[in-house]
Amino acid sequence: MTAPAREALKASFLRQLEERPLREITVKDIVQGCGVNRNTFYYHFKDIPALLEELVTDQADRIIAAQSPALSLADCLETAASFALEHRQAVLHINQSAHRCLFEQSLMDVCRRVVEDYAAVSIGSVPIPAEDRAIIIRFYQCECFGQIMAWLNDGMRYDLGKQFRRLCQLGEGMTERMLKRAMEADT
């Protein structure tokens, strides 16, 4: 049982998710979609939720590994939402399933990691208390997560990037004001 079989199972599962809701997908569907037998599936995965968890985690890791440093908060959001944008139906099906918490946990992690990278560039070595830095990062992490979840819960019916770019325009200067207040509190 090789790694290619494991990857084939994940690819087959993702294709199945693009076509129908998670609750309608069986192990039989997944193995038929990649030409392996049921024993191979169970050699690699305990069950479909275990496969889903690995798929979502792999995708989150792929997004982070491929990311360039975010130049804006809108870049953070687009990076965090990239899997949803690439696999629209699959993500909608996961989001509407009993296992959506796996996706939410991975999305929250991706949001944190992209915002931390953005903060490293945008905040840099601005002398603010570590606690304030963590608060600012958490604020933007939750903002990215919340925007993506609202978009998903609305069926991805609007242009998320456009909306977030506009939100960033409306909030222009907010980060600078937070940093100024954090520096003032530190003195």
N, CA and C atoms as a LAMMPS dump frame, in Angstrom:
ITEM: TIMESTEP
0
ITEM: NUMBER OF ATOMS
561
ITEM: BOX BOUNDS ff ff ff
-5.0000000000000000e+02 5.0000000000000000e+02
-5.0000000000000000e+02 5.0000000000000000e+02
-5.0000000000000000e+02 5.0000000000000000e+02
ITEM: ATOMS id mol type element x y z
1 1 1 N 0.847 -1.172 0
2 1 2 C 0 0 0
3 1 3 C 0.896 1.239 0
4 2 1 N 0.873 1.957 -1.06
5 2 2 C 1.804 3.062 -1.241
6 2 3 C 1.142 4.409 -1.009
7 3 1 N 1.98 5.428 -0.895
8 3 2 C 1.491 6.798 -0.772
9 3 3 C 0.653 7.214 -1.981
10 4 1 N 0.994 6.751 -3.212
11 4 2 C 0.134 7.113 -4.34
12 4 3 C -1.323 6.666 -4.143
13 5 1 N -1.522 5.513 -3.517
14 5 2 C -2.894 5.051 -3.268
15 5 3 C -3.601 6.002 -2.307
16 6 1 N -2.901 6.458 -1.298
17 6 2 C -3.468 7.4 -0.323
18 6 3 C -3.86 8.701 -1.026
19 7 1 N -2.965 9.192 -1.869
20 7 2 C -3.243 10.431 -2.606
21 7 3 C -4.398 10.228 -3.593
22 8 1 N -4.455 9.059 -4.218
23 8 2 C -5.551 8.76 -5.143
24 8 3 C -6.888 8.733 -4.414
25 9 1 N -6.903 8.195 -3.219
26 9 2 C -8.135 8.182 -2.417
27 9 3 C -8.578 9.604 -2.081
28 10 1 N -7.628 10.451 -1.711
29 10 2 C -7.971 11.844 -1.393
30 10 3 C -8.483 12.574 -2.635
31 11 1 N -7.839 12.353 -3.762
32 11 2 C -8.272 13.003 -5.006
33 11 3 C -9.666 12.528 -5.414
34 12 1 N -9.913 11.24 -5.285
35 12 2 C -11.232 10.698 -5.607
36 12 3 C -12.292 11.29 -4.683
37 13 1 N -11.969 11.373 -3.413
38 13 2 C -12.903 11.939 -2.431
39 13 3 C -13.206 13.397 -2.755
40 14 1 N -12.192 14.164 -3.102
41 14 2 C -12.404 15.572 -3.448
42 14 3 C -13.297 15.68 -4.683
43 15 1 N -13.08 14.83 -5.665
44 15 2 C -13.955 14.835 -6.854
45 15 3 C -15.397 14.517 -6.464
46 16 1 N -15.559 13.55 -5.567
47 16 2 C -16.905 13.186 -5.107
48 16 3 C -17.56 14.384 -4.397
49 17 1 N -16.778 15.084 -3.578
50 17 2 C -17.311 16.253 -2.865
51 17 3 C -17.721 17.372 -3.814
52 18 1 N -17.05 17.455 -4.954
53 18 2 C -17.419 18.465 -5.951
54 18 3 C -18.782 18.146 -6.561
55 19 1 N -19.174 16.872 -6.526
56 19 2 C -20.398 16.433 -7.196
57 19 3 C -21.606 16.325 -6.289
58 20 1 N -21.388 15.977 -5
59 20 2 C -22.553 15.761 -4.139
60 20 3 C -22.206 15.958 -2.668
61 21 1 N -23.233 16.069 -1.831
62 21 2 C -23.006 16.289 -0.398
63 21 3 C -22.242 15.142 0.254
64 22 1 N -21.528 15.465 1.294
65 22 2 C -20.711 14.497 2.017
66 22 3 C -21.536 13.302 2.498
67 23 1 N -22.731 13.542 2.984
68 23 2 C -23.563 12.457 3.535
69 23 3 C -23.95 11.414 2.482
70 24 1 N -23.821 11.761 1.201
71 24 2 C -24.169 10.836 0.121
72 24 3 C -22.966 10.062 -0.411
73 25 1 N -21.778 10.353 0.095
74 25 2 C -20.562 9.71 -0.402
75 25 3 C -20.255 8.487 0.45
76 26 1 N -19.984 7.379 -0.224
77 26 2 C -19.649 6.139 0.473
78 26 3 C -18.2 5.749 0.178
79 27 1 N -17.696 4.84 0.97
80 27 2 C -16.356 4.301 0.715
81 27 3 C -16.336 3.654 -0.668
82 28 1 N -17.405 2.974 -1.019
83 28 2 C -17.486 2.339 -2.338
84 28 3 C -17.313 3.37 -3.454
85 29 1 N -17.961 4.528 -3.321
86 29 2 C -17.828 5.591 -4.326
87 29 3 C -16.371 6.049 -4.445
88 30 1 N -15.734 6.221 -3.303
89 30 2 C -14.359 6.729 -3.287
90 30 3 C -13.404 5.737 -3.938
91 31 1 N -13.507 4.457 -3.561
92 31 2 C -12.569 3.472 -4.118
93 31 3 C -12.832 3.226 -5.596
94 32 1 N -14.1 3.243 -6.009
95 32 2 C -14.397 3.079 -7.434
96 32 3 C -13.858 4.256 -8.24
97 33 1 N -13.836 5.432 -7.618
98 33 2 C -13.353 6.628 -8.3
99 33 3 C -11.862 6.652 -8.55
100 34 1 N -11.129 5.753 -7.872
101 34 2 C -9.675 5.742 -8.081
102 34 3 C -9.125 4.359 -8.371
103 35 1 N -10.001 3.379 -8.463
104 35 2 C -9.559 2.052 -8.883
105 35 3 C -8.8 1.25 -7.85
106 36 1 N -9.081 1.478 -6.572
107 36 2 C -8.479 0.639 -5.532
108 36 3 C -9.592 -0.114 -4.814
109 37 1 N -9.221 -1.043 -3.949
110 37 2 C -10.257 -1.807 -3.251
111 37 3 C -10.522 -1.231 -1.859
112 38 1 N -11.578 -1.712 -1.236
113 38 2 C -11.986 -1.235 0.086
114 38 3 C -10.889 -1.446 1.132
115 39 1 N -10.184 -2.566 1.018
116 39 2 C -9.117 -2.831 1.981
117 39 3 C -8.047 -1.739 1.935
118 40 1 N -7.765 -1.251 0.736
119 40 2 C -6.787 -0.18 0.588
120 40 3 C -7.288 1.073 1.297
121 41 1 N -8.57 1.368 1.122
122 41 2 C -9.14 2.525 1.832
123 41 3 C -8.911 2.368 3.334
124 42 1 N -9.308 1.235 3.89
125 42 2 C -9.229 1.032 5.34
126 42 3 C -7.8 0.859 5.85
127 43 1 N -6.888 0.53 4.957
128 43 2 C -5.477 0.503 5.335
129 43 3 C -5.001 1.931 5.636
130 44 1 N -5.485 2.874 4.844
131 44 2 C -5.032 4.262 4.965
132 44 3 C -5.889 5.115 5.892
133 45 1 N -7.181 4.828 5.948
134 45 2 C -8.095 5.691 6.713
135 45 3 C -9.06 4.851 7.544
136 46 1 N -9.323 5.324 8.735
137 46 2 C -10.264 4.636 9.624
138 46 3 C -11.676 4.698 9.052
139 47 1 N -12.029 5.872 8.505
140 47 2 C -13.368 6.094 7.975
141 47 3 C -13.364 7.37 7.133
142 48 1 N -14.513 7.737 6.624
143 48 2 C -14.598 8.93 5.776
144 48 3 C -14.269 10.205 6.554
145 49 1 N -14.731 10.373 7.799
146 49 2 C -14.318 11.576 8.535
147 49 3 C -12.793 11.699 8.696
148 50 1 N -12.089 10.588 8.872
149 50 2 C -10.624 10.638 8.958
150 50 3 C -10.022 11.092 7.628
151 51 1 N -10.589 10.613 6.534
152 51 2 C -10.153 11.045 5.201
153 51 3 C -10.424 12.539 5.022
154 52 1 N -11.599 12.99 5.426
155 52 2 C -11.947 14.41 5.328
156 52 3 C -10.97 15.26 6.13
157 53 1 N -10.669 14.829 7.34
158 53 2 C -9.753 15.594 8.189
159 53 3 C -8.379 15.719 7.531
160 54 1 N -7.875 14.627 6.971
161 54 2 C -6.571 14.682 6.322
162 54 3 C -6.616 15.563 5.07
163 55 1 N -7.672 15.451 4.303
164 55 2 C -7.805 16.273 3.1
165 55 3 C -7.802 17.759 3.45
166 56 1 N -8.578 18.142 4.431
167 56 2 C -8.675 19.547 4.827
168 56 3 C -7.337 20.035 5.393
169 57 1 N -6.707 19.224 6.217
170 57 2 C -5.404 19.594 6.789
171 57 3 C -4.351 19.732 5.697
172 58 1 N -4.333 18.797 4.757
173 58 2 C -3.381 18.874 3.642
174 58 3 C -3.577 20.153 2.838
175 59 1 N -4.824 20.489 2.575
176 59 2 C -5.104 21.686 1.792
177 59 3 C -4.678 22.946 2.542
178 60 1 N -4.912 22.97 3.845
179 60 2 C -4.483 24.116 4.652
180 60 3 C -2.962 24.249 4.618
181 61 1 N -2.26 23.136 4.763
182 61 2 C -0.794 23.164 4.71
183 61 3 C -0.297 23.61 3.331
184 62 1 N -0.973 23.173 2.274
185 62 2 C -0.604 23.558 0.914
186 62 3 C -0.757 25.068 0.719
187 63 1 N -1.852 25.605 1.225
188 63 2 C -2.101 27.046 1.1
189 63 3 C -0.993 27.832 1.787
190 64 1 N -0.659 27.439 2.995
191 64 2 C 0.372 28.144 3.755
192 64 3 C 1.734 28.022 3.076
193 65 1 N 2.065 26.833 2.61
194 65 2 C 3.367 26.622 1.968
195 65 3 C 3.504 27.436 0.681
196 66 1 N 2.411 27.632 -0.021
197 66 2 C 2.455 28.328 -1.31
198 66 3 C 2.321 29.835 -1.181
199 67 1 N 1.978 30.305 -0.004
200 67 2 C 1.681 31.729 0.134
201 67 3 C 2.921 32.587 0.039
202 68 1 N 2.737 33.716 -0.582
203 68 2 C 3.757 34.76 -0.571
204 68 3 C 3.409 35.658 0.608
205 69 1 N 4.359 36.434 1.091
206 69 2 C 3.991 37.336 2.185
207 69 3 C 2.837 38.243 1.74
208 70 1 N 1.824 38.312 2.579
209 70 2 C 0.66 39.134 2.259
210 70 3 C 1.046 40.607 2.322
211 71 1 N 0.65 41.336 1.29
212 71 2 C 0.962 42.755 1.24
213 71 3 C -0.18 43.601 1.785
214 72 1 N -1.344 42.982 1.949
215 72 2 C -2.504 43.703 2.473
216 72 3 C -3.411 42.71 3.187
217 73 1 N -4.361 43.245 3.934
218 73 2 C -5.332 42.371 4.582
219 73 3 C -6.194 41.665 3.541
220 74 1 N -6.458 42.32 2.426
221 74 2 C -7.224 41.669 1.35
222 74 3 C -6.455 40.458 0.82
223 75 1 N -5.121 40.565 0.733
224 75 2 C -4.301 39.411 0.332
225 75 3 C -4.452 38.268 1.329
226 76 1 N -4.504 38.606 2.613
227 76 2 C -4.69 37.578 3.65
228 76 3 C -5.989 36.82 3.406
229 77 1 N -7.042 37.555 3.17
230 77 2 C -8.348 36.928 2.973
231 77 3 C -8.351 36.061 1.725
232 78 1 N -7.809 36.566 0.63
233 78 2 C -7.8 35.795 -0.609
234 78 3 C -6.959 34.526 -0.462
235 79 1 N -5.856 34.612 0.28
236 79 2 C -5.051 33.413 0.531
237 79 3 C -5.841 32.412 1.351
238 80 1 N -6.455 32.887 2.438
239 80 2 C -7.21 31.996 3.317
240 80 3 C -8.399 31.363 2.593
241 81 1 N -8.981 32.076 1.652
242 81 2 C -10.156 31.582 0.934
243 81 3 C -9.796 30.806 -0.325
244 82 1 N -8.515 30.649 -0.631
245 82 2 C -8.123 30.07 -1.92
246 82 3 C -8.652 28.655 -2.136
247 83 1 N -8.65 27.798 -1.128
248 83 2 C -9.184 26.441 -1.305
249 83 3 C -10.673 26.507 -1.635
250 84 1 N -11.402 27.377 -0.953
251 84 2 C -12.839 27.514 -1.224
252 84 3 C -13.067 28.032 -2.642
253 85 1 N -12.236 28.945 -3.08
254 85 2 C -12.384 29.48 -4.429
255 85 3 C -12.069 28.42 -5.487
256 86 1 N -11.083 27.559 -5.214
257 86 2 C -10.696 26.513 -6.165
258 86 3 C -11.672 25.337 -6.18
259 87 1 N -12.267 25.056 -5.034
260 87 2 C -13.127 23.869 -4.886
261 87 3 C -14.472 24.273 -4.288
262 88 1 N -15.133 25.163 -4.965
263 88 2 C -16.369 25.79 -4.501
264 88 3 C -17.399 24.778 -3.996
265 89 1 N -17.786 23.833 -4.84
266 89 2 C -18.831 22.874 -4.464
267 89 3 C -18.393 21.976 -3.322
268 90 1 N -17.153 21.53 -3.351
269 90 2 C -16.658 20.659 -2.281
270 90 3 C -16.725 21.378 -0.939
271 91 1 N -16.303 22.627 -0.916
272 91 2 C -16.315 23.39 0.335
273 91 3 C -17.749 23.646 0.793
274 92 1 N -18.631 23.959 -0.127
275 92 2 C -20.044 24.13 0.257
276 92 3 C -20.593 22.835 0.852
277 93 1 N -20.248 21.701 0.25
278 93 2 C -20.717 20.423 0.776
279 93 3 C -20.13 20.125 2.156
280 94 1 N -18.859 20.434 2.362
281 94 2 C -18.252 20.237 3.682
282 94 3 C -18.91 21.177 4.689
283 95 1 N -19.104 22.425 4.298
284 95 2 C -19.685 23.432 5.19
285 95 3 C -21.111 23.072 5.602
286 96 1 N -21.805 22.327 4.769
287 96 2 C -23.182 21.95 5.069
288 96 3 C -23.267 20.573 5.733
289 97 1 N -22.125 20.006 6.081
290 97 2 C -22.114 18.656 6.645
291 97 3 C -21.976 18.691 8.166
292 98 1 N -22.155 17.539 8.747
293 98 2 C -21.977 17.391 10.193
294 98 3 C -20.509 17.544 10.592
295 99 1 N -19.606 17.502 9.627
296 99 2 C -18.17 17.571 9.901
297 99 3 C -17.579 18.941 9.567
298 100 1 N -18.389 19.946 9.5
299 100 2 C -17.9 21.279 9.139
300 100 3 C -16.878 21.812 10.129
301 101 1 N -16.908 21.322 11.37
302 101 2 C -15.948 21.81 12.373
303 101 3 C -14.504 21.546 11.944
304 102 1 N -14.251 20.46 11.201
305 102 2 C -12.899 20.184 10.712
306 102 3 C -12.44 21.288 9.768
307 103 1 N -13.333 21.683 8.874
308 103 2 C -13.014 22.761 7.941
309 103 3 C -12.812 24.068 8.702
310 104 1 N -13.69 24.355 9.654
311 104 2 C -13.589 25.6 10.414
312 104 3 C -12.269 25.682 11.18
313 105 1 N -11.852 24.58 11.795
314 105 2 C -10.585 24.575 12.533
315 105 3 C -9.408 24.843 11.602
316 106 1 N -9.403 24.209 10.449
317 106 2 C -8.312 24.425 9.498
318 106 3 C -8.344 25.842 8.942
319 107 1 N -9.526 26.35 8.652
320 107 2 C -9.642 27.718 8.149
321 107 3 C -9.146 28.718 9.19
322 108 1 N -9.502 28.51 10.444
323 108 2 C -9.044 29.416 11.507
324 108 3 C -7.526 29.393 11.593
325 109 1 N -6.936 28.211 11.448
326 109 2 C -5.479 28.086 11.477
327 109 3 C -4.849 28.8 10.283
328 110 1 N -5.41 28.614 9.105
329 110 2 C -4.892 29.303 7.918
330 110 3 C -4.999 30.818 8.113
331 111 1 N -6.129 31.285 8.606
332 111 2 C -6.305 32.727 8.836
333 111 3 C -5.248 33.25 9.805
334 112 1 N -5.011 32.515 10.893
335 112 2 C -3.994 32.938 11.863
336 112 3 C -2.624 33.015 11.204
337 113 1 N -2.276 31.987 10.458
338 113 2 C -0.945 31.937 9.871
339 113 3 C -0.735 33.025 8.815
340 114 1 N -1.718 33.297 7.986
341 114 2 C -1.53 34.349 6.977
342 114 3 C -1.508 35.725 7.631
343 115 1 N -2.306 35.925 8.661
344 115 2 C -2.294 37.216 9.357
345 115 3 C -0.975 37.399 10.113
346 116 1 N -0.445 36.342 10.702
347 116 2 C 0.866 36.449 11.364
348 116 3 C 1.946 36.848 10.366
349 117 1 N 1.911 36.268 9.179
350 117 2 C 2.889 36.635 8.146
351 117 3 C 2.701 38.093 7.724
352 118 1 N 1.452 38.504 7.567
353 118 2 C 1.163 39.894 7.216
354 118 3 C 1.659 40.829 8.321
355 119 1 N 1.405 40.459 9.571
356 119 2 C 1.822 41.291 10.7
357 119 3 C 3.343 41.408 10.765
358 120 1 N 4.041 40.344 10.434
359 120 2 C 5.508 40.392 10.45
360 120 3 C 6.022 41.46 9.497
361 121 1 N 5.326 41.644 8.371
362 121 2 C 5.722 42.65 7.39
363 121 3 C 5.177 44.025 7.76
364 122 1 N 3.88 44.094 8.083
365 122 2 C 3.241 45.395 8.291
366 122 3 C 3.541 46.009 9.656
367 123 1 N 3.617 45.183 10.683
368 123 2 C 3.926 45.703 12.017
369 123 3 C 5.427 45.694 12.22
370 124 1 N 6.05 44.653 11.683
371 124 2 C 7.509 44.563 11.759
372 124 3 C 8.012 44.67 13.176
373 125 1 N 8.928 45.589 13.377
374 125 2 C 9.542 45.743 14.698
375 125 3 C 8.988 46.949 15.444
376 126 1 N 7.758 47.353 15.116
377 126 2 C 7.133 48.457 15.848
378 126 3 C 7.098 48.056 17.322
379 127 1 N 7.62 48.927 18.182
380 127 2 C 7.73 48.562 19.605
381 127 3 C 6.387 48.649 20.344
382 128 1 N 5.653 47.546 20.302
383 128 2 C 4.403 47.478 21.055
384 128 3 C 4.463 46.259 21.968
385 129 1 N 3.68 46.286 23.034
386 129 2 C 3.671 45.119 23.926
387 129 3 C 3.254 43.852 23.175
388 130 1 N 3.865 42.74 23.54
389 130 2 C 3.562 41.455 22.891
390 130 3 C 2.082 41.12 23.009
391 131 1 N 1.482 41.451 24.131
392 131 2 C 0.059 41.172 24.317
393 131 3 C -0.79 41.958 23.311
394 132 1 N -0.452 43.223 23.073
395 132 2 C -1.193 44.022 22.095
396 132 3 C -0.986 43.479 20.686
397 133 1 N 0.215 43.063 20.382
398 133 2 C 0.502 42.468 19.072
399 133 3 C -0.384 41.235 18.866
400 134 1 N -0.455 40.388 19.883
401 134 2 C -1.28 39.179 19.804
402 134 3 C -2.764 39.537 19.65
403 135 1 N -3.208 40.576 20.327
404 135 2 C -4.615 41.008 20.223
405 135 3 C -4.926 41.486 18.814
406 136 1 N -4.028 42.267 18.24
407 136 2 C -4.235 42.784 16.875
408 136 3 C -4.263 41.622 15.879
409 137 1 N -3.345 40.682 16.017
410 137 2 C -3.324 39.522 15.116
411 137 3 C -4.611 38.726 15.258
412 138 1 N -5.044 38.487 16.48
413 138 2 C -6.28 37.72 16.697
414 138 3 C -7.489 38.448 16.1
415 139 1 N -7.515 39.775 16.233
416 139 2 C -8.608 40.562 15.664
417 139 3 C -8.701 40.339 14.15
418 140 1 N -7.577 40.461 13.451
419 140 2 C -7.6 40.287 11.997
420 140 3 C -7.807 38.825 11.589
421 141 1 N -7.299 37.907 12.385
422 141 2 C -7.563 36.483 12.13
423 141 3 C -9.074 36.229 12.176
424 142 1 N -9.715 36.725 13.21
425 142 2 C -11.161 36.517 13.356
426 142 3 C -11.943 37.253 12.275
427 143 1 N -11.452 38.407 11.862
428 143 2 C -12.107 39.146 10.78
429 143 3 C -12.053 38.346 9.481
430 144 1 N -10.887 37.823 9.146
431 144 2 C -10.765 36.996 7.933
432 144 3 C -11.664 35.766 8.028
433 145 1 N -11.589 35.067 9.154
434 145 2 C -12.402 33.866 9.352
435 145 3 C -13.891 34.198 9.246
436 146 1 N -14.307 35.245 9.927
437 146 2 C -15.717 35.621 9.918
438 146 3 C -16.216 36.008 8.534
439 147 1 N -15.402 36.736 7.788
440 147 2 C -15.793 37.127 6.428
441 147 3 C -15.95 35.9 5.544
442 148 1 N -15.016 34.957 5.65
443 148 2 C -15.095 33.749 4.821
444 148 3 C -16.298 32.902 5.224
445 149 1 N -16.535 32.74 6.52
446 149 2 C -17.673 31.928 6.966
447 149 3 C -19.001 32.571 6.558
448 150 1 N -19.106 33.888 6.651
449 150 2 C -20.339 34.564 6.215
450 150 3 C -20.566 34.342 4.723
451 151 1 N -19.5 34.419 3.954
452 151 2 C -19.562 34.192 2.509
453 151 3 C -19.988 32.757 2.214
454 152 1 N -19.397 31.789 2.923
455 152 2 C -19.774 30.383 2.732
456 152 3 C -21.235 30.154 3.107
457 153 1 N -21.637 30.707 4.235
458 153 2 C -23.009 30.511 4.699
459 153 3 C -24.031 31.18 3.786
460 154 1 N -23.57 32.132 2.99
461 154 2 C -24.436 32.776 1.992
462 154 3 C -24.34 32.067 0.638
463 155 1 N -23.693 30.909 0.607
464 155 2 C -23.591 30.139 -0.627
465 155 3 C -22.586 30.684 -1.621
466 156 1 N -21.615 31.486 -1.156
467 156 2 C -20.572 32.069 -2.015
468 156 3 C -21.181 32.88 -3.161
469 157 1 N -22.25 33.591 -2.879
470 157 2 C -22.975 34.281 -3.943
471 157 3 C -22.444 35.661 -4.293
472 158 1 N -21.483 36.152 -3.566
473 158 2 C -20.948 37.471 -3.888
474 158 3 C -19.435 37.394 -4.015
475 159 1 N -18.854 38.446 -4.533
476 159 2 C -17.414 38.515 -4.749
477 159 3 C -16.743 38.858 -3.427
478 160 1 N -16.213 37.844 -2.774
479 160 2 C -15.594 38.014 -1.461
480 160 3 C -14.415 38.98 -1.52
481 161 1 N -13.566 38.818 -2.514
482 161 2 C -12.401 39.694 -2.641
483 161 3 C -12.799 41.151 -2.777
484 162 1 N -13.776 41.412 -3.615
485 162 2 C -14.245 42.788 -3.818
486 162 3 C -14.793 43.362 -2.516
487 163 1 N -15.595 42.569 -1.817
488 163 2 C -16.171 43.05 -0.558
489 163 3 C -15.074 43.325 0.472
490 164 1 N -14.1 42.441 0.571
491 164 2 C -13.072 42.636 1.572
492 164 3 C -12.152 43.798 1.215
493 165 1 N -11.867 43.972 -0.078
494 165 2 C -11.061 45.133 -0.485
495 165 3 C -11.779 46.427 -0.097
496 166 1 N -13.095 46.45 -0.282
497 166 2 C -13.87 47.639 0.106
498 166 3 C -13.852 47.825 1.62
499 167 1 N -13.976 46.741 2.361
500 167 2 C -13.907 46.819 3.817
501 167 3 C -12.549 47.383 4.246
502 168 1 N -11.486 46.95 3.595
503 168 2 C -10.149 47.459 3.911
504 168 3 C -10.046 48.953 3.604
505 169 1 N -10.68 49.407 2.508
506 169 2 C -10.693 50.834 2.199
507 169 3 C -11.427 51.611 3.285
508 170 1 N -12.562 51.076 3.71
509 170 2 C -13.343 51.749 4.745
510 170 3 C -12.593 51.801 6.079
511 171 1 N -11.795 50.775 6.343
512 171 2 C -11.054 50.717 7.606
513 171 3 C -9.629 51.231 7.514
514 172 1 N -9.307 51.88 6.399
515 172 2 C -7.94 52.364 6.202
516 172 3 C -7.494 53.235 7.373
517 173 1 N -6.316 52.967 7.863
518 173 2 C -5.76 53.713 8.986
519 173 3 C -6.055 53.089 10.346
520 174 1 N -6.944 52.108 10.38
521 174 2 C -7.322 51.496 11.651
522 174 3 C -6.125 50.801 12.305
523 175 1 N -5.353 50.052 11.52
524 175 2 C -4.191 49.355 12.079
525 175 3 C -3.185 50.359 12.636
526 176 1 N -2.951 51.409 11.9
527 176 2 C -2.014 52.437 12.356
528 176 3 C -2.484 53.058 13.668
529 177 1 N -3.794 53.305 13.803
530 177 2 C -4.329 53.863 15.06
531 177 3 C -4.154 52.864 16.206
532 178 1 N -4.373 51.564 15.916
533 178 2 C -4.171 50.553 16.954
534 178 3 C -2.717 50.52 17.401
535 179 1 N -1.804 50.557 16.426
536 179 2 C -0.38 50.522 16.761
537 179 3 C 0.031 51.765 17.549
538 180 1 N -0.492 52.916 17.163
539 180 2 C -0.174 54.152 17.883
540 180 3 C -0.64 54.062 19.333
541 181 1 N -1.857 53.578 19.508
542 181 2 C -2.382 53.448 20.883
543 181 3 C -1.574 52.429 21.678
544 182 1 N -1.15 51.348 21.025
545 182 2 C -0.348 50.332 21.706
546 182 3 C 1.009 50.914 22.119
547 183 1 N 1.606 51.742 21.253
548 183 2 C 2.903 52.359 21.579
549 183 3 C 2.741 53.356 22.722
550 184 1 N 1.638 54.117 22.706
551 184 2 C 1.376 55.083 23.759
552 184 3 C 1.161 54.39 25.1
553 185 1 N 0.497 53.253 25.076
554 185 2 C 0.232 52.511 26.315
555 185 3 C 1.515 51.919 26.867
556 186 1 N 2.476 51.699 25.998
557 186 2 C 3.745 51.075 26.401
558 186 3 C 4.672 52.096 27.056
559 187 1 N 4.411 53.377 26.863
560 187 2 C 5.32 54.394 27.412
561 187 3 C 4.922 54.852 28.787
